[in-house]
Amino acid sequence: INIFYLQSTYIKGLAVSKYPHQELIPLYNKILRMLQKFPKDYTYRTETEGIIKTRLTVMQQNENIQVVEEKINCGQVEELIVQAKNELSLMEKMLIWKPWEKLIQEAPPNQWTWPPHK
């Protein structure tokens, strides 16, 4: 096994994770559990499930962090931890907002026209 010890992420304020597997795998499992609360056909749920399941599989099949980072290709493992925590935070808010539900009233005409003063 090629063990790789990182002394710094070289990203200000982002500390090195000593045990990234023990941090990320539970985060990914928690995301997958929370996604069960969203409607089955909701695009956010289906797309996020696909991404997280792929990342979880990569984590479970590779002990080498360099390999994990290369295969996931979304930054350093410490950044993946931040991304997962941010996703959980967003999901908590989305469960309150319920963006999959219909609007209370029709959107105003030209809501999305730009510039707005046409």
PyMOL commands that set and color helices and strands:
alter all, ss='L'
color gray80, all
select helices_A, chain A and resi 20-35+43-61+65-72+77-97
alter helices_A, ss='H'
color red, helices_A
deselect
rebuild
show_as cartoon
